[in-house]
């Protein structure tokens, strides 16, 4: 999420927030994260230690037979792919259809130094988007300064993490959230993020080597401190590779580097598996419910956005959050409005979950999609029937893997 300059619009004053709702949101998120962990069983240390040993370091890459067959079906040489052929982004080789997703595990590819080299994924809000509003949007929210999440993250926000992937422009980074799987209770391997974090939209195809790292940089260390950090401090729960991904047809067909029609459907779900180990993601980190009721912005007192902003003045190493009363952002009268909150988080926070408290329970209600050049607000899509259908299809088809 990175933005282009838009015309100035009238600002309203900083809005009142409900302290009780804000406090409840923070408390519920922390409670959800820790309550699902069960006994530690040395999970963090074991995952980190296991992920540090990699056959890739010895020039070996393991690609499951089923995925190898899938690559062959699409005319891709498996050996060449494993040896670096995945870096071929020719249009003819860049798989784009929903059925074309392939993401074989390349153990050891995402080492800590490569993770730190990843830059934020571009997603802009343009003057054309502003012109399409036609007076539907609420006035720009006052900026809300992002605050750092408390460390260790595995105690305070374990389901939140970073998503790393490769694009034609090199390694990129987004944010994501572990969500519950209604058809596989207690065993979820589903991660919610933005569509533009997994697929390039109408001009491209699926990104590659997509990995989710929950509670990345668990202790919030600086770049200098990370140089001597252990694997369990950088990736406390290890790396989780996406073995399937789904995003909306609207994003695949109409998504672009600017907001446009695709932004209102800019959401995605990953099904992941650990690079090592056998426990489910939910058993490892905990998980959050998804709220598909698409509540009106006027009916919600507070929404909170979590993520790892990577563009200046942030560096992508620490988790931040913003809490605000949402307003509406319109990208066209024929499109559903998006939620918008004041927030100074920058690119890299894309895909990060937005939460609200429903009956004392924290639920994911949106994800970060776009924001302006001056980084004063963020906008995310409503999660209605389209999002719920995508989620249910992922759960029923791939959730039991």
N, C-alpha and C positions, 0 to 999 in steps of 0.2 A: 504494500500500500504506500504509494508515493504520489504526490499531487502536483497539479499545475495551478497557476494563479487564476483566481476567479474574481469577478467584480465584487466590490465591497457591498455588503448588505447590512441593513440596520441591525444593531445588536440590542438584545434586551438585557436587562440587568441580571446579575447572578441570581439564580432561582433558589428559593428555600428548599432545603432537603429535610426529609423526615429522619431525625437522628435514630429513632428506634429501628426504622427499616434498614438504615445503613449499617448499624451495629449488628442487626440480625443477619444481614447478608454476609458480612465478614465472618461472624461466628458460625453460621450454618455451613459455609464453604469449608472452613477449617474442620468442623466436626465431621462433615461428610468424608473429607480426605483421610482423617485419622481413624474414624470408626470402622472403615472397611479394611484397614490394613491387617487386622488380627495380630497375631504374634509376629515380631520382626523376623525371626528365623534367619537373621543375617542376610535378608534379601538384598539390601542395598549393596553390601560389600560383595556378595556372591555374584550379583548381576554385573557389577563393574569389573570384577576380576575375570569373569568368564568372557566378557566382551573384549578384554584386552588381548586375549589369545586369538590369533586369526590365521587361518589357512591362507588368506590372501597375502599375508606377509611373506609366505613361501611361494607365492606365484600360483596358488591354487584357488579356484573359484568353484563353489558347489551350486549347481542349478538343478532343482528337482526335475525329474523326468517329465512330469505333466507340463511344467513351464517350458521346458526345452521343446516339447512337441508343439506347444502353442507358438513359440517363436518360429519354428520351422514352417508352420502353417501359413505364417505371414511373410514367408520368404526371407527370414533372417537367419544367418549362419550363427548357430549357438556358440561355437568356439570363438568366433570373431567378436560376438557380442560380449562374452565374458572377458576377452582380452582387451577390451576397450572400444569395441564396435558400437556400444551404447552411446558413444560420443558423436555418432553420425546423425546430424539433425537435418539431413536432406528431406525435403518435403515428402518424397516418396517413401521414406523410411520412418517418418514421424507419425506414429499411429495415433489416430484421432477419434475414431468411432467409440461409442460407449463400450462395445464388446471387445475392443482391441487392447485394453489395459494389460500390460505385463510389467512385472517389477521383481525379477529374480534377485535373491539375496546375494550380495557380493560382500562376504565377510571381511571386515577390516577396512572397507572403503571409507567409512565415516569415522576417521580418527579425530581426536580433539582438535588438532591444528587445522584439519580440513573444515571442521564445524565452524571454527572461529573465522575462517576465510569467507564464509557464506554471506552474501549481501541480501538486503530486503527485496522481496518480489514487488515489481512495479504494478500499481493499480491507481489510476488517476481520476480526479474529479475535474471536469473541463468546463470551459465557458459555455459549451453547447449544452452540457447537463444543466447548468444554471438557467439557461434560456428556456429549457423545457419545463421548468417548474410551473409557470403560469399561476403563481400565487398560492399554490397548495401548501408549500412548505411553511413550517413555523419559522420565526426569526432565528438567526444563528444563535446557538447557546453561548453563554459566557464560558471561556476556557476553564477547565478544571485541571489543576496540576496533578499529573500522575504521581502516585506514591509507591515506594518500593514495597514489595511483599516481604513479610517477615521470613527470616531463615530459621531453621532449614526448611526448604520448600516441601520436602517429603512429609513434614508435619502439618504445615499450614495450607498447602495447595497442591497436594500430590497429583491430582488428575490433570493439572495444567502442565504443558510442556512445549517443546519446540519441534517443528517439522522441518526437516532438511530435504532438499531435492536438487537434482541437476537439471539445468535448462541450457539452451543454446548460448546463454551469456555467462555460464559458469554456475557454481554452487549458489543456491538461494535458500532463504529461510523464512518460515512463517511460524504461527503459533497454533496450538490445538488443545482439545480437551477430551478426556476419557468420558464417554457417556454410557449409560446402562443399556443393556440389550434386553428388551421386554420378552423375547422368545427364548432367552438363555440367561435367566436370572442368576446373578452372582458370578457369571462366567464371561462377562462381556470382553470382547476384543475390538470394540468400536471406538473410533476417534472422530470428533466433529471438527471441521475446519472450513476454510473458504474454498470455493470452486477454483479461484485463480491461483491457489496454492498447489493444485494437482493437475490442472489442464489449462492450456494457453488460450482456450476459447476459439472463436471462429477463424483465427489466423494460424492456428497450430494444432497441437495434439497433447497427449499425455506427457507430463514430465516424468523423469526417470529417477531411479534409486531413492524413492520416497521412504523416509525413515522418521518415526516419531520417538522423541526422547523425553519421557516424563520427568519433571522436576530437574531439568537441565541446570547444571552448576548449582547444586543443592545448597551450598553455603553462600552463594552470591559473591564469589571471589572476584577480585579484579583481574585484568589481563595478566599483570605481572605475577600475581599469586597463582593463577591457573597454570603457569609454566611449570610449576612443581606440584600440581595437584594430582591426587590419585585418580584412577579411573572411576572409582565409586563416588568421588566428589563431583566429577564432571557429568557422568551418566549413572546416577545412583540406581536406576532400575534397568540399565542396559539400553540397547537399541531395539526398536520394534519396527520391522519392515512391513509395509503395506502389501499384502498379497491380493487385495482387491480394493478398488476405489470407485465411488459413484458420485457424480455431480449432476446437476439439472440439465435437461436437454436445452433449456434456454441459455445456459452458460456455454455449453459446447457449441451451439450454433451461433450465438450472438455475443458472447463474451469478448471484451476488448480491453486494451490498455486504458481506455477512458471508462467512465461510469457506464453510460448507455443502458440499454434495456437489460443486458445481462447482469448488471450489478444487483438488481432487485431479486435475482435468483442465484446469488453468488455464495452458495453453500455446498458442502461436500461431506461425505462420510467415508472413512477408511476402515477396512478390516485389517488388523495387523497381527503379526506373530513375532515372538521374541527371536532375536538372533541366536540366543542360547537359552535353555531352560524350557519348562513346559507349563508353568502356571499361566492362567489367563491374566490379561491386563487389569481387569477389575479386582481380581484377588491380590494383585501386586500393589496397586495404587489407590483403589477405590474408584467410584464412578458417580456421575451426576445424571439425574433425570433430564429429559428434554421436554420442554413445554411447547406443544404444537397448536395452542389455542390462538396464537397471533393476537394477543390483546392490543387494544387501542393504546396508543402512547398516553392518552389522557387518563387511562385507567391504572397506570403504573406509577407509583410514587418514586421508586428508585430502581435503576439498572446499574450493574457493575460490569466493566470490561476488564479482562485479565489478558496479559500477553507479554512478549519479550520484544520491545521496540529496539530496532537495530540501526535506524538512521539517526544522524546527529540531532540532538546532543547525546543520544544514547548509543550504546555499542553492542546491544544484543546479548549481553552476558547476564543481565539481571531481569527478574520478573517484576512487572509493575501492574498497577490497577488504577481505575478511575471509577468513581461513583457519582451519578447525577440523575436528575429527573429527565426522562426522555421526551423529545419532541419529534416532529415528523419531517422527513426529507422526501421530496417528490422529484423523480427523474422523468416524469411524463404523466399526463392525466389518465392514460390507459393502463398504467402500471401500478402495482401496490406500492404504497409509501414505505419508506425505510425508517427505522428508528435512528435517532441522532442524539448524542450526548456530548457535552463538553468534555474534552480530554486532550492532553498534550502528547500522548503516545504517538510514535512515528511508525514508518515502515518496519516490518518484522513482527508487528503486533497483528498483522492481517491473519484472519482465521481464528484468532483468540476468542474464547467464549464470552458471551454476555449472559449475565445471570440476574434473576430476580427471585425473591422469596415468595412462595405460595404455600399458605397454611403452615408456615414454620420450616418449610423445606426449600433449599436452594435448587433452582432448576435453570438449565440452559435455555435461553429464549432467543438468542441471535448470535452472530459472530461478526467480527470486524471486517469491513469490506473496503470503504473509501474514506478519505478525509481531505481537507484543504492544504494548500501549500504552507500556510502559517501554522499548521498543526495545532489548531485550537479545538477541533471537534472530530468525532468519528461517527460513521454511519454503518448500520448493519441491516440485513434483510429480515423481514418478518418470516417466521417459520410456520407456514400454514399447511394446507392439504398437500401441496406439491412436495414440500420438505418431508412431511410425514410418510408419504408414499415411497419416496426414495429411501428413507430410513427403514421402513418395514420390508422393502424388497431386499435391502442389504442384510437385515437381520435374518429373514427367512431363508435366503439363498446361500449366504456365506457365513452367518453367525455361528453355525455349529461346527465349523472347520477346526 
